[in-house]
């Protein structure tokens, strides 16, 4: 466990926030203050609250960590004392460990020298949490930006994450990376493309890689992202459809034809709907069988002395029998009839 040492005291000093917050907020009815000044004042107050919230949660995590670790040494070995402490203060176990994780991350960043305590002042709470959960490479990029004095919000964390993803991925050709480096292709478009391509088999990854290298542009990246998403949906759904798996259909050839005609999205949606129909029918059949079994048991247990129960059975017979009738609207003008034929019967 990381001890609370001088670095913790430096953190308090860096945040420079008193225990009692007292802001001179602008009067919302004051017409003399410009909209720009009004927004600036409330934004400044909000940022102070954000930093105060971050400091509080780090310290909550440190406090809980101390209580948990003492319980490990002197408790009953099951953490009962720690859990009771949380219960008395109406803190959930998941919330407690979330705070502990935040404290551990903050202390690790400070102890490893990646982050100067004074730089924490540049983070919003949610940005710091995302940074703490990020990979070491992202943490380094974000903390370097914070130490330069940049204001770090979730937007900056996402932007730096996108940049690292784009420039480090082998799934993107050098031509695209060069465009990203000179700003011709914003990196925010590349991270979604990488994410979608990662879901595909190597053969499809190679094909998309080639297309991107031939015409490295924003429009190409957007189109390939859409294609990759539809490809993944098509392949995933196709593997789940029994009607396809039990046939001699060449799914890859059907895919190539859909790509050639520019109707991949339609084909992907069709296969996905087919998978849902099969799953729905399987679930329907099991529910229908259970309803029939319950109806049979209730019929045996009833007789002339239970006319209302018999009426209930008669009403539900249109759902539990071999021919099922369901009205598609309240008027009853449109009715669907299904006949159940099972090989098991």
N, C-alpha and C positions, 0 to 999 in steps of 0.2 A: 504494500500500500504506500502511496506517495504521501509523505508527511507534509503538513501545512507549515512551511518555513517562511524564510524571508521573502520568497517569491509571492507568497499569498499576501503579505503586507504591501509589497510593491503593487499588487493588483488593486488593492483597496485605494492606494494613493493615486494610481493611474486613473481609476474611474472617477475619483474626486466627486463622489455623490454623498450628500449627507443623508442621515437616516430619515429626516423629515423633508419631503419634497414640497416645495412651495414655489409655484410658478406665477409670473405676472402675465396671465393670459390676456389676449386682446378682447375688447368688448365686441361681441358679434353685431351689435347695433350701431357701432361707431362708423359713420359714413366718411369720416375724415381719413381713416386708414385705407391705404390702397390694398387691392386684392393680393398683390405680390407680397407686401409687407405682412399682411394677415397670414398668408400661407407660410411664410418664412418663420414667423413666431410660433405658430402651432407645430410646424415640423420640428423646430428646435426642441420644443417641450417634449414632443413625442419621442425623439431620439434619446433624450435623457432618460425617459421612462423605460425605453428599450434596453439601454445599458444597465439601468438599475435592475430590471427584470433578469437580465443575463447574470449579473453579479449575484443576485439572490439565489438563482437556481444552481449556480456553481457551488455556493456555500451550503445550500440545502443538501446537495449531493455529498459534500464533504462531511457534513454532520451525520447524515445517514450512514455513510461508510464507516465512520468511527463507531457508531452504535452497533452496526452489523458485525464489524471485526471484533469488538469486545465480546459480543455474544458468542462468536465462534470459539473464543478462548475460554470463557468462563460460564457459558450457558449450558443448556441440556443437550447440545449437539443437533437439535432440530430447528433452531432459530426461533423458538417460541417467544422469547423475550423481545426480539426484534419485531416480530409480527404483532405482538401485543402493543408495542410502542406505536407502530403504524396505525393500528386499530383505534387506539385512544385518540389519535389526532386525525382520524378519518382520511388516511392516506392509503391509496391502493398499492399493492405490491408492485404492479407494473409501473406506476408513477414513481415510486421510490427508486426502483432500479434504473429508470430513465434518468433521474437526477444524478444517481451515482455514476452512471455511464458518462454523463456530461462532465461531472467533476473529474473523473479519471482522464477524459480526453483533454480537458483544460490543463490539468497538471502535467500530462505527458507532453503536450505542445510546449509548455513553459520549460519543463526540465530538459527536453531534447534540444532546447535552444532555437527551435523553429519560430517561436513567437516571443517577441519582446512584450512584457506585461503592459507597457504603455500602448501597444498596438491594439489591445483588446478594446480600447475605447473607440476604435474605428469600426467595430462589428455591430450589426444588429443582432438581436438574440437569435432569431431564426437562421440567420446566415452563419452564426458561430456553430449552432447545432448541426447544420448541414456540413460545415467544414469538418467538424469533429467526426462525422460519420463517413466522410469521403476517403478515397484511397490516399496513400502517402504522397503520390505525385500531385494530386489536386490540392492537398493540404499545403504543400510547399509553394505552389503557385499562388494560392490565396493569401497565405501568411506573408509572402514576399510583397504582394500588393498592399496588404494592410500596413506593413512596416515602411512602405513608401509614403504613407499618409492617405492612401485611397480609402474612401468610404466603402465598406463592404456590406452589401445587402444580398438577399437571395439572388437578385438579378445578376450581380457580379459573380457570385459563386457558380451559377448556371452558365454564364458566359465563359468563364475560365474552364469549366468542365467541358463545354462544347469545343473550345479551342484545343484542349489537350486530347480529347477523343478524336477529333478530326486529324490532327497532326501526327498522332501516334498509331493510328489504325492501319494495318496492312490491307484492309479491305478497300481502301480508297487509293486510286492511282496517283502517281506523282503529279500529273497534270492538274488534278483537282486540288491537291495540297498547295501547289504553287499559286493557283488562283485564290485559295483561302489566305495564303500568306500576304498577297498584295491587296487583299480586301475585295477582289472582284466577286468572290463567292462568300457571303457571310457564313461564319462557322455555325450559326444557329440552324442553318439548313442541313449541315453535314452530320451532326450528331444523330438526328432521327434516321437518316439514311443508314448509318453504321448499325444502329440498333436493329433496323429491319433486316439488313443483309445478314447479320449474325444468325438469324433464325433459319436461314436457307442452307440447303446442301451445297457442298463445294462447287458442283457443276454450275449451279445457278449464280453462285457468288462470282465465279469467273466470268460469266456472261455479262453480268451487270458491271463488273470491274472494267471490262473491255468497252462497253457502251459509254461509261463515264469518261474514259480516257480519250475516246474519239471526239466527243463534243463536251468538254468541261464547261458547263454554264449553269446558271441558277435554274433555268427551265429544265435542263436535263436532270439535275439533282432532284428537283421536285417530282418529275415524272418517274424517275427511278425509285424514289421513296414510295410512291403510290404503287408502282409495279411490284416492288419487293413485298410490300404489305399484302397485296392481293395474292402474290405467289405463295406466301406463307399460309394465308387463309385457305387457298386452294389445296395445297399439299396436305395441310393438317386435316381439313374436312374430308378430303378424298380418302385418307387412310382410315377414317372412321365409318365410311359408308359401306355396309355389307353388300348392297346391290352392286357396287363397283368391285369390291374385293372378291366376290364370288363369280365374277365374269372374266372374260378374256380381254377386256378393254385395256388398251395401252394409254394409261393416264398421262404419260409424258408427251405422247404424240398429240393427244387432245389439247394438252397445254400449249404445245408449239403452234397448233392451228389457231387457238384463241389469241395467242400473242400476235400472230401474223395478221389476223383480222381486226386486232385492236379491241377485242371484247373480253379480255381477261377478267375484268371486274364482274361482268355478267356471269361468266362461267364460275368464278369463285363464289359468288353469292348463291348460284344455283346449287352447287355442291354442298355449301354450308347449310342451305335450307333442307336439302335431302338428308343430311346427317341429323338435323333436328327432327324431321318427320320420323325417321327410324327410331330415334330415341324416345320420341313422344308415343309412338305406337307400342314400343316395348313397355313403357311405364303404364300406358292405358290398359294393356292386356293384363298386367299383374294386378292393377286396381280393380278391373272388371272381374277377374277370377275371385278376388277377395270379397267383392260385393255379392257375387253369386253364392259363395260359400256361406256368408252370413245370412243371406236370404233363405237358403235351404235349412239352416239350423233353426232360424226363427219360425219357419213354417212348421217344422216338426214340433216345436214347443208351444204352438198356439192351436186354437180350435174355435168351436162355435161360441165359446164364452168370451172371446176376444175379437169382436167384429172390427174394432178400429185398427188393431194391429194387422188383421187380415187385409183391411183396406189399404194400409200403408204398404204392405207387400205388393198388392195389386198395382198401386201407383208406380212403384219402383221396378216393376217387372219390365217396363219398356227400356230400362237401363241395365238390368241384370240378365236378360234373356239373350238368345243367340242373335236376335235382330234388335238393334239399339236405335231408338229414335230420340233426336234432340232438336228442339226448335232453335233456329238461328236468330230469331227476333222475338220481341215481346208479344207481337200479334199472333204468332204461330203460323203465319202464312208461308214461311220458309222453314222447311224441316229437312234435316239430314238423316238418312237411314243407313246404318252400317250392319253388315252381316259378318259375324265372327266365325271363321273357319280355322280351326287349329289342328295341326298334325297330331298333337298330343291326344286329341279326342278320337 
